[in-house]
Amino acid sequence: MLKYIVGRVFAMLITLFIIVTLSFFVIRLMPQNIFDNPDLPPYVVEILEKKMHLDKPMYVQYYYFLRGIFLEGDFGTSVKIRPSLPVFQVLKSRLPISMLINVLSLFISIPIGITAGTIAALRKNKLPDHAVSLLVVLFISVPSFVFASLMQYGLTFLYPIFPTLYNPSATTLRQLAMSITLPVVALALNPIATVARYLRGELIETMSSEFLLLARTKGLTRAQAVMRHAFRNSCVPLVNIVIPMFTGIMGGSLVIESIFSIPGMGGMMISSINAGDHPLTIAILIFYSIISLVTMLIMDISYGLLDPRIRMGGRR
């Protein structure tokens, strides 16, 4: 198992290096100039470009970029969004609220999706099943930002129940909860539908298997057989979708944060791209890449723990 994990970690590091390299060259080759402020005198721009090695060829800039990361732990300095502030400090100030809404969305979506999928499977081809299936198709087909805009219009404008935008000065738990309820719900709809659809299919297939029929013949009631055997076996494959689901939610929050003016990672990434703040944009891309790669690593390790055949294949 140790060799399997080491191999997956090594592959993750190689992938991260490739992503960092591509991110650097793609962002630096964008037509925007980092110092395009007309208020800056030309000699100041020249000094700043020399300080950031922008007056040198691209491969030399890449060398200084890697040296700063690996030898000094320096990802650069923001030049427009938060001028003269290290990008790590900028990310640290925006990270808590982004992680809060993403983690809450994941925690909400799993139990609701499991409940909906179980009800749909137990009431197959009946009204609850049709209702759940309709909502699943709707939540998967329609992007989360559409639901976010509809909820923002209906529940903040027509019926002012929630605040229209995020309240950064919220001092109480109730104010914070009211500010993040709509973004969390908008992010959770697609994961709820994904979990419900997947569990419904697995549970229906398990309930028609021979070992469940054997459990019924031994005297177990339908509810006992489903909860003790069918439900537990059907939940094991959920690892395939639940772990990578966090990455999907993080990607969806890029737009949701902008809609609700949440000062998180997503909105800052869009702002940094529009402003041409290359160091900050590259740092955010690296952050999201690390989250995605770590998620896939956890998923690979989970596969190895659950299925010995995968571990044996990794040794070859």
C-alpha positions in Angstrom: 0.0 0.0 0.0 2.9 2.4 0.8 4.3 1.9 -2.7 0.9 2.6 -4.2 0.6 5.8 -2.2 4.1 7.0 -3.1 3.5 6.4 -6.7 0.3 8.4 -6.6 2.0 11.3 -4.8 4.8 11.3 -7.3 2.4 11.5 -10.2 0.5 14.3 -8.4 3.7 16.3 -8.0 4.6 15.9 -11.7 1.1 17.0 -12.7 1.3 20.0 -10.4 4.7 21.0 -12.0 3.2 20.8 -15.5 0.1 22.9 -14.4 2.3 25.5 -12.8 4.4 25.8 -15.9 1.4 26.1 -18.2 -0.2 28.6 -15.9 2.8 30.8 -15.9 3.3 30.9 -19.6 -0.4 31.2 -20.5 -0.9 34.1 -18.0 2.3 35.9 -18.9 1.5 35.7 -22.6 -1.8 37.4 -22.2 -2.0 40.8 -24.0 -2.5 42.7 -20.8 0.4 44.6 -19.4 1.0 44.3 -15.6 1.9 48.0 -15.3 -0.6 49.7 -17.7 -1.5 52.4 -15.2 -1.3 55.8 -17.1 -0.6 57.5 -13.8 2.7 55.8 -13.4 5.7 57.7 -14.8 7.8 55.7 -17.4 10.8 55.5 -15.1 8.7 54.0 -12.3 7.4 51.4 -14.7 10.9 50.6 -15.8 12.0 50.2 -12.2 9.1 47.9 -11.3 9.6 45.8 -14.4 13.3 45.4 -13.6 12.4 44.4 -10.0 10.0 41.7 -11.2 12.4 40.6 -14.0 9.8 41.5 -16.7 12.6 43.2 -18.8 14.2 39.7 -19.3 13.2 36.9 -21.7 10.3 34.7 -20.8 12.4 31.7 -19.9 14.5 33.8 -17.5 11.3 35.1 -15.9 10.2 31.5 -15.5 13.5 30.6 -13.8 13.1 33.4 -11.2 9.5 32.4 -10.7 10.4 28.8 -9.9 13.3 29.9 -7.7 11.0 32.1 -5.7 8.6 29.3 -5.1 10.9 26.5 -4.3 13.8 28.3 -2.6 12.1 31.3 -1.0 8.4 30.2 -0.7 7.5 33.4 -2.6 4.7 33.3 -5.1 5.0 36.9 -6.0 3.4 40.2 -5.1 0.0 41.5 -6.1 0.4 44.6 -8.3 -3.2 45.8 -8.8 -5.8 44.1 -6.6 -3.8 44.5 -3.4 -0.6 46.4 -4.5 2.7 45.5 -2.8 1.0 42.8 -0.7 2.4 39.2 -1.1 -0.1 37.0 -2.9 -0.1 34.5 -0.1 -1.4 37.1 2.3 -4.1 38.0 -0.2 -5.2 34.4 -0.5 -5.2 33.9 3.2 -7.5 36.8 3.7 -10.0 35.5 1.1 -9.8 31.8 1.8 -12.0 31.4 5.0 -15.3 32.6 3.4 -14.7 30.5 0.3 -14.0 27.4 2.2 -17.0 28.1 4.5 -19.6 28.2 1.7 -18.0 25.3 -0.2 -17.7 23.0 2.8 -21.3 23.8 3.9 -22.6 23.1 0.4 -20.9 19.7 0.5 -22.1 18.8 4.0 -25.7 19.8 3.1 -25.8 18.1 -0.3 -24.7 14.6 0.9 -27.4 13.8 3.5 -30.2 15.4 1.4 -29.0 13.6 -1.7 -28.8 10.3 0.1 -32.3 10.8 1.5 -33.8 11.7 -1.8 -32.1 8.8 -3.6 -33.3 6.4 -1.0 -36.9 7.6 -1.1 -36.9 7.4 -4.9 -35.5 3.8 -4.9 -37.9 2.6 -2.3 -40.9 4.2 -4.1 -39.8 3.2 -7.6 -42.1 4.3 -10.5 -44.4 6.1 -8.0 -45.0 9.7 -7.3 -42.0 10.3 -5.0 -39.7 8.6 -7.6 -41.1 10.8 -10.4 -40.8 13.9 -8.4 -37.2 13.2 -7.4 -36.2 12.3 -10.9 -37.7 15.5 -12.3 -35.8 17.6 -9.7 -32.6 15.6 -10.5 -32.8 16.4 -14.2 -33.6 20.0 -13.5 -30.8 20.5 -11.0 -28.2 18.8 -13.2 -29.2 20.4 -16.5 -29.5 24.0 -15.3 -26.3 25.7 -14.1 -26.0 26.8 -10.5 -25.6 30.5 -11.4 -29.1 30.4 -13.0 -30.6 29.2 -9.8 -28.6 31.8 -7.9 -29.9 34.6 -10.1 -33.5 33.3 -9.7 -33.2 33.0 -6.0 -31.6 36.4 -5.7 -34.5 37.9 -7.7 -37.3 36.1 -5.9 -36.1 35.9 -2.3 -34.3 39.3 -2.1 -36.2 41.6 -4.5 -39.8 40.3 -4.8 -39.9 38.9 -1.3 -37.0 40.5 0.7 -36.3 37.5 3.0 -32.6 37.4 2.5 -30.0 40.1 1.8 -29.3 40.7 -1.9 -25.5 40.6 -1.4 -23.1 39.2 1.1 -22.8 41.3 4.2 -19.0 41.5 5.0 -19.8 43.4 8.2 -22.0 40.7 9.7 -21.3 40.5 13.4 -23.7 37.8 14.6 -24.2 34.2 13.5 -27.7 35.0 12.3 -26.5 37.8 10.0 -23.8 35.5 8.6 -26.2 32.7 8.0 -28.6 35.0 6.2 -25.8 36.2 4.0 -24.5 32.8 2.9 -27.8 30.8 2.7 -28.6 31.6 -0.9 -25.0 31.0 -2.2 -24.8 27.7 -0.2 -28.1 26.5 -1.6 -27.2 27.4 -5.1 -24.0 25.5 -4.9 -25.6 22.5 -3.2 -28.4 21.8 -5.8 -26.2 20.1 -8.4 -24.4 17.8 -5.9 -27.7 16.9 -4.3 -29.1 15.8 -7.7 -25.8 13.9 -8.4 -25.9 11.9 -5.2 -29.6 11.2 -5.4 -29.4 9.9 -9.0 -26.3 7.7 -8.3 -27.7 6.2 -5.1 -31.1 5.6 -6.6 -29.6 3.5 -9.4 -27.3 1.6 -7.1 -30.0 0.9 -4.5 -32.5 -0.3 -7.1 -29.9 -2.7 -8.5 -28.9 -4.0 -5.1 -32.5 -4.5 -4.0 -33.0 -6.9 -7.0 -29.9 -8.9 -6.2 -30.0 -12.5 -4.9 -28.3 -11.9 -1.6 -31.1 -9.5 -0.6 -33.7 -12.1 -1.5 -31.8 -14.5 0.7 -32.0 -12.0 3.6 -35.7 -11.8 3.1 -36.1 -15.5 3.2 -34.2 -15.7 6.5 -37.0 -13.6 8.2 -35.8 -10.0 7.7 -38.5 -7.5 6.9 -38.1 -5.3 3.8 -37.0 -2.3 5.8 -34.4 -4.4 7.7 -33.0 -6.0 4.6 -32.7 -2.6 2.9 -31.1 -0.8 5.8 -28.7 -3.6 6.9 -27.6 -4.9 3.5 -28.8 -3.0 0.4 -28.2 0.5 1.7 -24.8 -0.2 3.1 -23.6 -1.9 -0.1 -25.1 0.9 -2.3 -23.3 3.6 -0.3 -19.8 2.2 -0.9 -19.6 3.3 -4.6 -20.6 6.9 -3.5 -16.9 7.4 -2.8 -16.4 7.7 -6.5 -18.5 10.9 -6.7 -18.5 12.4 -3.2 -14.8 13.1 -3.0 -14.4 14.7 -6.4 -17.6 16.6 -5.7 -15.7 19.2 -3.6 -13.6 20.2 -6.6 -16.8 20.7 -8.7 -18.3 22.9 -6.0 -15.1 25.0 -5.8 -15.3 25.5 -9.5 -19.0 26.6 -9.3 -18.3 29.1 -6.6 -16.2 31.2 -9.0 -19.4 32.6 -10.5 -21.6 32.4 -7.4 -19.2 34.5 -5.4 -19.3 37.2 -8.1 -23.2 37.1 -8.2 -23.5 37.7 -4.4 -20.4 39.9 -4.1 -18.7 37.4 -1.7 -15.1 38.5 -1.0 -13.7 35.0 -1.6 -11.3 33.2 -3.9 -13.7 33.0 -6.9 -14.5 36.7 -7.2 -10.8 37.6 -6.6 -9.7 35.3 -9.4 -12.1 37.0 -11.9 -11.0 40.4 -10.7 -7.3 39.5 -11.0 -7.8 38.3 -14.6 -9.7 41.4 -15.6 -7.2 43.7 -13.9 -4.2 41.9 -15.4 -2.7 41.1 -11.9 -0.6 38.2 -13.3 1.1 37.1 -10.0 -2.1 36.9 -8.2 -3.9 35.1 -11.0 -1.1 32.5 -11.2 -1.2 31.9 -7.4 -5.0 31.4 -7.5 -4.7 28.9 -10.4 -2.0 27.0 -8.4 -4.3 27.0 -5.4 -7.2 25.5 -7.3 -4.9 23.0 -8.9 -3.6 21.8 -5.6 -7.1 21.4 -4.3 -8.1 19.3 -7.4 -5.0 17.2 -7.2 -5.2 16.5 -3.5 -8.9 15.5 -4.0 -7.9 13.1 -6.8 -5.1 11.7 -4.5 -7.6 11.1 -1.7 -9.9 9.4 -4.2 -7.1 7.1 -5.5 -6.0 6.2 -2.0 -9.7 5.4 -1.1 -9.9 3.2 -4.1 -6.8 1.3 -3.0 -8.2 0.9 0.5 -11.6 -0.4 -0.7 -10.4 -2.6 -3.6 -7.2 -4.6 -3.2 -7.1 -5.3 -6.9 -6.2 -1.6 -7.5 -3.3 -1.9 -5.1 -2.1 -5.0 -6.8 -2.3 -3.3 -10.2 -0.4 -0.3 -8.8 2.5 -2.6 -7.9 3.0 -3.6 -11.4 
